Amino acid sequence: MSVVPFQIGETVSFTKTISESDVYLFAGITGDFSRMHIDEAFMAATPFKHRIVHGVLTFALGSTASTMIQVKANANVPSLSYGYDRLRFLRPVYFGETVTANYTIESIDEENYKSFAKIEIYNQHQELCVVATHILKFIP
């Protein structure tokens, strides 16, 4: 019997509109008050034209999708995040944008009790903003 409770190709999605308060709460938690995230006047003079959401905040929605697929699988053993590979921030996300994190199982390493999933986060225009590979480790 397999310890890893997924099938290759299995997927879940999580969608959220990122508000100004989300960004300010995240800045307060992390201490990252970069002008890129909180100073609209400063950003107006840049190619971005507006404040942008922290890349790590956008990326964190992939973690929510990871939890969703684990809940869906209802595994009989605990699991934990083993790490992320090839994380890239491809496009800025702006305040008020709606983003969707897609989490898709790409491969399974039964011998080491790991799954590898593709995380892709799109904005409401279907533009790819963030990508990563997530490694999930099961503890039998």
Secondary structure, DSSP 8 states (H G I E B T S, - for coil): --SS---TT-EEEEEEE--HHHHHHHHHHH----HHHH-HHHHHTSTT-S-B--HHHHHHHHHHHHHHHHHHHT-SS-EEEEEEEEEEE-S--BTT-EEEEEEEEEEEEGGGTEEEEEEEEE-TT--EEEEEEEEEEE--
